Amino acid sequence: MSASLLKDTRQLSAMSEIVYPILSVSPTRAMVDEKIKVLVENLPPGCPVTVRSVHQSEDKDCWEAYGHYISDHRGIVSVSEDLSFGGTYSGIEPMGLLWSMRPVPGSRKGLRLRKLNIRTPMLVDISVYSGHEDFTDQTPLASVLTERWYMAPGVKRIEIQEERVRGTLFIPPGPGPFPGLLDMWGGGGGLLEYRSALLASRGYASLALEYLSADEHRPTKMEFSYFETAFSIVKEHPQVMADRVGIFGLSLGSVVAFLLAAESTIVKPRCIVCISSNNIYPRKKTLKGFFDEVYRHSDSIHADENDFVIWKGVGLAVMEDTQARVNVGKINCPMLLVNGLDDQNWPSVEAGQEVATVMSAEGKEHLLSKLEYPGTGHLIEPPFSPHFRATNFIMHSNKQKVTLLWGGQTKPHSDAQEDAWKKILSFLQLHLYCSPSITAKL
């Protein structure tokens, strides 16, 4: 034990004969997009301590974040107001204990933290330890178990398996009717519910749509009509306002959002939100043609010095074909594009710039809003989610497991997630709740 740690321990031991440190977290139960306040009291003045958060994922992997603090003249550490002198984050970072989470040393490589069962909370244990060194070998001085929820009380979860469509519909609490959203993730496949659950908790009936299985493509679920049917399921639900349904897509999901808004005679979205924009689409083909086009340029895939696979060159190569695009100039509803300037997985910024050029040429620039964030990668998640610069991924073409480079730096990426979520909710509020909505000048 170091001399400084021994001194700190003796100091706390002497104090413990009179009072114990008090750790409080407020609120202990909160939505994942809500901030918490962490306070440590009854410490000696000028006492070094470490505040740590720990979460065990549904895959049984442990994640942690921690900051090193020194108590003030009152013997108090406020994570919301005080400087962290080091750890997984530094400076005044009220939510650093969440967004800077990373796998504990010795964990499997390439992990990504995502909630699968949204009917249960994300449990985060927050503890305070003596000193700034060797704290993981200690028994914590105090601990508080907190709950982070994607699904608010009263939100209804409805499994959808009708007309070939598979997904989960989330309905906000109350009688409604509510605005609706068709919510689509990217090319990783599988059914991911957590964003839709959170959107429903914020007042939007949201259908989390599965259109790729997690282990293989299902061409029957990539036909244009599949997405039109899914949109109609949202629109025709008795608790949804039929004329106030939008589309929310990330990466490949943004291709579908652009395509439906531009080409469908059935789907007329009130607005669309596209994260990590992608406008590549071989015309007169099914969406499966997107993958055919990508694999045709697989020689543009390369790896960095860490053997992390970078796909951005593939997107740039495909974009050279001016015919392999969604004709976004036909879109007549408001659009919000959210892109990271350090996206290493896809040229989303270039795609956004191209969309802006086309919309301007069509006299529809008033329909487009763009958010571009420096130091931000491809995976722009709900606020306070940990940042993943590179994670494991199963390649659809050959089922090979690789580590994909998504990009971004932890601090700016996390700031972008917090800011983008606020602006996304404001955009949805404006165009799905307020009236009238902006429309194209026809």
C-alpha positions in Angstrom: 0.0 0.0 0.0 1.4 3.4 -1.0 2.2 6.0 1.7 -0.5 8.3 0.4 -3.1 5.6 0.4 -2.1 4.6 3.9 -2.5 8.2 5.1 -5.9 8.5 3.4 -7.0 5.2 5.0 -5.9 6.3 8.5 -7.6 9.6 8.0 -10.9 7.9 7.1 -10.5 5.3 9.8 -10.2 7.9 12.4 -13.3 9.7 11.0 -15.3 6.4 10.8 -15.3 6.2 14.6 -17.6 9.2 14.5 -19.4 9.3 11.2 -19.5 7.4 7.9 -19.4 8.8 4.5 -22.9 9.3 3.0 -23.4 8.6 -0.7 -26.6 9.8 -2.4 -27.8 9.5 -6.0 -30.8 11.5 -7.1 -32.9 10.1 -8.6 -32.0 6.5 -8.1 -34.6 5.5 -10.7 -34.5 7.5 -13.9 -34.9 7.3 -17.7 -31.6 6.8 -19.6 -31.8 10.3 -21.1 -32.2 11.9 -17.6 -29.3 13.3 -15.6 -28.5 12.2 -12.1 -26.8 14.0 -9.2 -24.1 12.1 -7.2 -23.1 13.5 -3.8 -20.7 12.3 -1.2 -20.9 13.9 2.3 -19.4 13.5 5.7 -15.8 13.2 4.4 -12.9 15.0 6.0 -12.0 18.3 4.2 -9.4 17.8 1.4 -9.9 14.0 1.4 -9.1 12.2 -1.9 -11.8 9.7 -3.0 -12.7 7.8 -6.1 -16.3 7.6 -7.3 -17.0 4.6 -9.4 -19.9 3.1 -11.4 -20.2 -0.6 -12.4 -22.7 -2.3 -14.6 -23.0 -5.9 -15.6 -24.5 -6.3 -19.1 -27.0 -8.9 -20.1 -24.0 -10.8 -21.7 -22.4 -10.9 -18.2 -19.6 -8.5 -19.1 -18.7 -5.8 -16.5 -18.4 -2.2 -17.5 -17.0 0.6 -15.3 -16.3 4.3 -15.1 -14.7 6.3 -12.4 -13.4 9.8 -11.4 -10.9 10.9 -8.8 -12.1 13.7 -6.5 -11.0 15.7 -3.5 -13.6 16.8 -1.0 -14.1 20.5 -0.3 -13.8 22.4 2.9 -17.2 21.0 4.0 -16.1 17.4 3.4 -18.4 17.2 0.3 -17.8 15.8 -3.2 -20.5 16.8 -5.8 -19.9 14.9 -9.1 -22.2 17.5 -10.8 -20.1 20.5 -9.7 -16.6 19.3 -8.8 -13.6 18.5 -10.9 -12.5 15.0 -11.6 -8.7 14.9 -11.5 -8.5 11.8 -13.6 -10.0 8.4 -14.2 -12.1 7.5 -17.2 -13.1 11.2 -17.5 -11.7 14.5 -16.1 -13.1 17.9 -15.4 -16.6 18.8 -14.4 -18.7 16.0 -15.9 -22.0 15.4 -14.2 -22.7 12.3 -16.3 -19.2 11.0 -16.7 -20.0 8.0 -14.6 -22.2 6.8 -17.4 -20.9 8.0 -20.8 -17.3 7.1 -20.1 -18.1 3.5 -19.2 -15.8 0.9 -20.7 -15.2 -2.8 -20.2 -13.2 -3.6 -17.0 -9.6 -4.6 -17.6 -9.3 -8.2 -18.9 -12.7 -8.2 -20.6 -13.3 -9.6 -24.1 -12.3 -7.4 -26.9 -14.6 -5.4 -29.2 -17.6 -5.2 -26.8 -20.7 -3.0 -27.4 -23.2 -2.3 -24.6 -26.8 -2.4 -25.7 -29.9 -3.2 -23.7 -31.9 -6.1 -25.1 -34.6 -6.6 -22.6 -36.1 -3.1 -22.2 -38.7 -4.4 -19.7 -36.0 -4.4 -17.1 -33.7 -1.5 -16.0 -30.0 -1.1 -16.6 -28.6 -1.5 -13.1 -25.7 0.7 -12.2 -23.9 0.4 -8.9 -22.3 3.7 -7.8 -19.7 3.5 -5.0 -17.1 5.7 -3.3 -13.6 4.5 -2.4 -10.8 5.9 -0.3 -7.9 7.5 -2.3 -7.0 7.5 -6.0 -4.9 4.4 -6.2 -5.6 0.7 -5.9 -9.3 1.5 -5.1 -10.6 -1.7 -6.9 -8.9 -3.8 -4.2 -10.9 -2.1 -1.5 -14.3 -2.5 0.0 -16.3 0.6 -1.0 -17.0 3.1 1.8 -20.6 3.4 0.5 -22.7 2.2 -2.4 -26.0 3.0 -4.1 -27.8 0.8 -6.7 -29.4 2.9 -9.4 -31.9 2.0 -12.2 -31.7 3.4 -15.7 -34.8 2.8 -17.8 -35.6 2.9 -21.5 -39.3 2.2 -21.0 -41.3 4.6 -18.8 -44.1 3.4 -16.5 -47.3 3.0 -18.5 -45.7 2.5 -21.9 -47.3 -0.4 -23.7 -45.1 -3.0 -25.6 -46.9 -4.8 -28.4 -45.2 -7.5 -30.5 -46.0 -7.2 -34.2 -46.1 -10.2 -36.4 -48.7 -9.4 -39.1 -48.6 -9.3 -42.8 -45.0 -10.6 -42.7 -43.9 -7.6 -40.6 -41.9 -8.3 -37.5 -41.2 -5.7 -34.9 -42.3 -4.2 -31.6 -44.7 -1.3 -31.3 -44.4 1.0 -28.2 -47.4 3.1 -27.2 -47.0 6.1 -24.8 -49.0 6.1 -21.6 -52.5 7.6 -21.8 -55.4 7.4 -24.3 -53.7 9.2 -27.1 -53.9 9.6 -30.0 -50.1 10.1 -30.4 -47.8 11.0 -33.3 -46.1 7.9 -34.7 -42.7 6.8 -35.8 -41.2 3.9 -37.9 -37.8 3.3 -36.3 -35.1 1.4 -38.1 -31.5 0.5 -37.2 -28.7 -0.3 -39.5 -27.0 -3.2 -41.2 -26.1 -5.2 -38.1 -29.5 -6.8 -38.2 -31.8 -8.1 -35.4 -34.6 -6.4 -33.5 -33.4 -3.6 -31.3 -36.1 -2.0 -29.1 -34.4 0.4 -26.8 -34.6 3.6 -28.9 -38.3 3.0 -29.7 -39.1 2.4 -26.1 -37.4 5.7 -25.2 -39.2 7.5 -28.0 -42.5 6.2 -26.7 -41.5 7.4 -23.2 -41.2 10.8 -24.8 -44.7 10.7 -26.4 -44.3 9.0 -29.7 -45.9 5.7 -30.7 -42.8 4.0 -32.2 -42.4 0.7 -34.1 -39.0 -0.9 -33.8 -38.8 -2.7 -37.1 -36.7 -5.8 -37.8 -35.8 -6.1 -41.5 -32.5 -8.0 -41.3 -32.0 -11.1 -39.1 -29.0 -10.9 -36.8 -27.2 -13.7 -38.7 -28.4 -13.6 -42.3 -30.2 -11.4 -44.8 -33.9 -12.1 -45.4 -34.6 -10.9 -48.9 -38.3 -11.1 -48.3 -38.0 -8.6 -45.6 -36.1 -6.2 -47.8 -38.7 -5.6 -50.4 -40.1 -2.1 -50.7 -43.6 -3.3 -49.8 -42.3 -4.7 -46.5 -41.5 -1.2 -45.2 -44.7 0.3 -46.6 -46.7 -2.3 -44.7 -44.8 -1.5 -41.5 -45.4 2.2 -41.9 -49.1 1.5 -42.5 -49.3 -0.6 -39.3 -48.1 2.5 -37.3 -50.4 4.8 -39.2 -53.5 2.7 -38.8 -53.2 2.0 -35.1 -56.2 3.4 -33.3 -53.9 5.4 -30.8 -51.9 7.0 -33.6 -52.6 10.2 -35.5 -52.7 9.0 -39.0 -51.5 12.3 -40.5 -48.6 12.6 -38.1 -46.3 9.7 -38.6 -42.5 10.1 -39.3 -39.6 7.9 -40.0 -36.4 7.5 -37.9 -33.4 5.7 -39.4 -29.7 5.1 -38.6 -27.2 4.2 -41.3 -28.9 1.6 -43.5 -32.2 2.6 -41.9 -31.6 6.1 -43.2 -31.5 4.7 -46.8 -35.0 3.2 -46.2 -36.2 6.6 -44.7 -35.0 8.5 -47.8 -36.3 5.9 -50.1 -39.8 5.7 -48.6 -40.1 9.5 -48.5 -38.9 9.9 -52.1 -40.5 7.0 -53.9 -43.5 5.5 -52.1 -47.0 6.3 -53.2 -48.3 4.9 -50.0 -46.0 6.3 -47.4 -46.2 10.0 -46.8 -44.1 10.8 -43.7 -44.7 14.0 -41.8 -40.9 14.2 -41.3 -37.8 12.0 -41.2 -34.7 11.8 -39.0 -31.6 10.2 -40.5 -28.6 9.5 -38.3 -25.2 8.7 -40.0 -26.8 9.4 -43.4 -26.7 7.0 -46.3 -28.3 7.8 -49.6 -26.9 4.8 -51.6 -29.5 2.8 -53.5 -29.2 1.1 -56.8 -32.4 2.2 -58.6 -35.0 -0.3 -59.8 -33.7 -3.0 -57.3 -34.8 -4.2 -53.9 -32.9 -3.0 -50.9 -30.9 -6.2 -51.1 -29.3 -4.5 -54.1 -27.6 -2.2 -51.7 -25.5 -5.0 -50.3 -24.7 -6.3 -53.8 -23.4 -2.8 -54.7 -21.4 -2.6 -51.5 -19.8 -6.0 -52.0 -18.9 -5.1 -55.6 -16.6 -2.5 -54.1 -15.2 -4.7 -51.3 -11.6 -4.0 -52.6 -12.1 -0.5 -51.0 -12.3 -2.1 -47.5 -9.0 -1.7 -45.6 -7.8 -2.0 -42.0 -5.8 0.3 -39.8 -2.8 -0.4 -37.6 -5.0 -2.1 -35.0 -6.5 -4.4 -37.7 -9.8 -2.5 -37.3 -11.8 -2.7 -40.5 -12.8 0.6 -42.2 -15.7 0.7 -44.6 -15.7 4.4 -45.4 -13.8 3.8 -48.7 -16.5 1.5 -49.9 -19.1 4.2 -49.5 -17.0 6.7 -51.3 -16.4 4.3 -54.2 -20.2 3.6 -54.5 -20.9 7.3 -54.4 -19.0 7.7 -57.6 -21.9 6.1 -59.5 -24.4 9.0 -59.7 -27.2 6.5 -60.5 -26.8 4.5 -57.3 -28.6 7.1 -55.2 -32.0 7.8 -53.7 -33.6 10.6 -55.6 -33.9 12.8 -52.5 -35.0 15.7 -54.6 -38.5 14.1 -54.7 -38.8 14.4 -50.9 -41.5 16.9 -49.7 -41.3 16.6 -45.9 -38.9 18.1 -43.3 -35.6 16.2 -42.8 -33.1 16.2 -40.0 -29.7 14.7 -40.7 -27.3 13.9 -37.8 -23.8 13.1 -38.8 -20.4 12.7 -37.1 -17.3 14.3 -38.7 -15.2 11.4 -37.6 -17.5 8.7 -39.0 -15.0 5.9 -40.2 -17.7 3.4 -41.2 -19.5 5.4 -43.9 -19.1 8.7 -45.7 -22.2 10.1 -43.9 -21.0 13.7 -44.0 -20.4 13.5 -47.7 -23.9 11.9 -48.1 -25.4 14.7 -46.1 -23.7 17.3 -48.2 -24.9 15.7 -51.4 -28.5 15.6 -50.0 -28.2 19.3 -49.3 -27.0 20.1 -52.8 -29.8 18.2 -54.4 -32.5 19.8 -52.1 -31.1 23.2 -52.9 -31.2 22.6 -56.6 -34.8 21.6 -56.2 -35.7 24.7 -54.2 -36.4 22.7 -51.1 -33.5 23.7 -48.9 -36.0 25.0 -46.3 -36.9 21.3 -45.7 -33.4 20.3 -44.6 -31.8 20.7 -41.2 -28.3 19.3 -40.6 -26.3 18.6 -37.5 -22.6 17.8 -37.9 -20.4 17.0 -34.9 -16.6 17.1 -34.7 -14.9 14.1 -33.0 -18.1 12.0 -33.5 -18.3 8.6 -35.1 -21.0 6.5 -36.7 -22.8 5.1 -33.7 -24.8 8.1 -32.4 -26.9 6.6 -29.6 -29.3 8.1 -27.0 -27.6 10.4 -24.5 -25.1 9.2 -21.9 -24.6 5.9 -23.7 -21.0 4.7 -23.7 -19.0 5.5 -26.8 -17.7 2.6 -29.0 -14.9 3.5 -31.3 -14.6 -0.1 -32.6 -16.6 -3.2 -31.9 -17.0 -6.7 -33.1 -19.2 -7.3 -36.2 -20.2 -10.3 -38.3 -19.7 -9.7 -42.0 -22.8 -10.6 -43.9 -20.9 -11.7 -47.0 -18.8 -14.4 -45.5 -19.9 -14.6 -41.8 -16.4 -13.6 -40.7 -16.0 -11.9 -37.4 -14.1 -8.6 -37.6 -13.7 -5.5 -35.5 -15.3 -2.5 -37.3 -14.0 1.0 -36.8 -16.9 3.3 -36.2 -14.9 6.4 -35.3 -15.3 9.2 -32.7 -13.5 10.2 -29.6 -15.2 9.5 -26.3 -15.7 13.1 -24.9 -16.8 14.9 -28.1 -18.9 11.9 -29.2 -20.7 11.8 -25.9 -21.3 15.5 -26.0 -22.7 15.1 -29.5 -25.1 12.3 -28.3 -26.5 14.5 -25.6 -26.9 17.6 -27.9 -28.3 15.6 -30.8 -31.0 13.9 -28.7 -32.3 17.2 -27.4 -32.5 18.6 -31.0 -34.0 15.4 -32.4 -36.8 15.6 -29.8 -37.3 19.3 -30.6 -37.5 18.5 -34.3 -40.1 15.8 -33.7 -42.1 18.1 -31.3 -42.2 20.8 -34.0 -43.2 18.6 -36.9 -45.3 15.8 -35.3 -47.0 17.7 -32.5 -47.1 21.3 -33.6 -49.1 22.5 -36.6 -48.8 23.3 -39.4 -45.8 21.3 -40.6 -43.4 22.8 -43.2 -44.1 21.3 -46.6 -42.4 21.7 -50.0 -43.3 24.5 -52.3 -45.2 22.7 -55.0 
